[in-house]
Amino acid sequence: MLKKGNKLYSILTGTCPKCHNESMYMDKNPYHLTQIFKMHERCSHCNTKYKIEPSFFYGAMYVSYGVGIAFAVAAFVISFLFIGTSLKTSFFAILGTLIVFMPIIMRLSRNIWINMFMKYDPDAVKQK
């Protein structure tokens, strides 16, 4: 089970990397495409600023590439090796997977990126 205090908890749930108490995103559903990148400025629980510097999340593009490759490899293994489809069908399975999961890939990439720079602090309290 994933519990607070684990980086994987913050990455998979999209919660504040410092306190794990609230979502970083204004809309938790990544498939609301107009809201996909809209984040709170700060955590209302511990006051952590999410955008550490201007253009901070550009680095998430590099993470996104790796996460996208992982999804593509998984689609290939499932379609070609487990199901036994042709290479052409596997290619379309990869394309479909990347299109369908793109909002999730983008959110996961941002979550991974910010968690590379912040760590969980169980004593995080709001400071004004």
C-alpha positions in Angstrom: 0.0 0.0 0.0 1.1 3.5 -0.7 1.3 5.7 2.3 2.1 9.3 2.9 5.8 9.9 3.2 6.6 7.9 0.1 7.7 9.7 -3.1 5.7 7.3 -5.1 2.5 8.3 -3.2 3.0 11.9 -4.2 3.9 11.0 -7.8 0.9 8.8 -8.4 -1.6 10.9 -6.5 -0.4 14.4 -7.6 -0.3 15.6 -4.1 2.0 18.2 -2.6 5.5 16.7 -2.5 6.3 18.3 0.9 3.2 17.5 3.0 1.1 15.0 0.8 -2.1 16.7 2.0 -3.6 18.3 -1.1 -3.6 18.0 -4.9 -1.2 20.3 -6.7 -3.7 20.6 -9.5 -6.9 22.6 -9.6 -8.7 19.8 -11.4 -7.7 16.3 -10.4 -9.0 14.8 -13.7 -6.2 14.9 -16.3 -8.7 14.4 -19.1 -10.2 17.8 -18.6 -7.8 19.0 -21.2 -8.3 22.8 -20.8 -7.3 22.4 -17.1 -4.5 19.9 -17.5 -1.6 22.3 -16.6 -3.5 24.5 -14.1 -1.9 24.2 -10.7 -2.4 25.9 -7.4 0.3 28.5 -6.8 1.0 27.1 -3.3 -0.1 24.3 -1.0 -2.8 25.5 1.3 -1.5 23.2 4.0 2.2 23.8 4.1 2.6 26.9 1.9 5.0 25.1 -0.5 5.4 27.0 -3.8 5.1 24.6 -6.7 6.7 26.7 -9.4 10.1 27.0 -7.8 11.4 29.3 -10.6 10.0 30.6 -13.9 9.7 27.8 -16.5 10.4 25.2 -13.8 8.3 22.5 -15.5 10.1 22.7 -18.8 12.3 20.0 -17.3 9.3 17.7 -17.1 9.5 17.4 -20.9 12.6 15.3 -20.5 10.9 13.1 -18.0 7.9 12.9 -20.3 10.0 11.4 -23.0 11.1 8.6 -20.7 7.6 8.0 -19.4 6.2 8.0 -22.9 8.8 5.4 -24.0 7.8 3.2 -21.0 4.1 3.4 -22.1 5.1 2.6 -25.7 7.2 -0.4 -24.7 4.4 -1.7 -22.5 1.9 -1.3 -25.4 4.3 -3.2 -27.7 4.9 -6.0 -25.3 1.2 -6.5 -24.6 0.1 -6.3 -28.2 3.0 -8.1 -30.0 4.3 -10.6 -27.4 1.2 -11.4 -25.3 -1.6 -11.0 -27.8 0.4 -11.9 -30.9 -0.6 -9.1 -33.3 1.4 -8.1 -36.3 4.0 -5.4 -36.2 1.7 -3.0 -38.0 -1.1 -3.6 -35.5 1.4 -3.2 -32.7 2.5 0.1 -34.1 -1.1 1.3 -34.1 -1.5 0.0 -30.5 1.5 2.1 -29.5 0.1 5.2 -31.2 -3.3 4.7 -29.6 -1.7 4.1 -26.2 0.3 7.3 -26.4 -2.7 9.4 -27.6 -5.1 8.0 -24.9 -2.6 8.2 -22.1 -0.9 11.6 -23.0 -2.7 13.6 -20.3 -1.7 11.0 -17.7 1.9 11.0 -19.1 2.1 14.8 -18.8 0.8 14.8 -15.2 3.1 12.0 -14.2 6.1 13.7 -15.7 5.3 16.9 -13.7 4.8 14.9 -10.6 8.1 13.1 -11.0 10.0 16.3 -11.9 8.8 18.3 -8.8 9.5 15.2 -6.5 13.1 15.2 -7.7 13.6 18.6 -6.1 11.4 18.4 -2.9 11.1 15.8 -0.2 8.4 14.8 2.2 8.4 16.7 5.5 5.9 15.3 8.0 6.4 18.4 10.2 5.5 20.8 7.3 3.2 23.5 8.7 1.8 26.6 7.1 4.0 29.6 7.6 2.7 33.0 6.8 
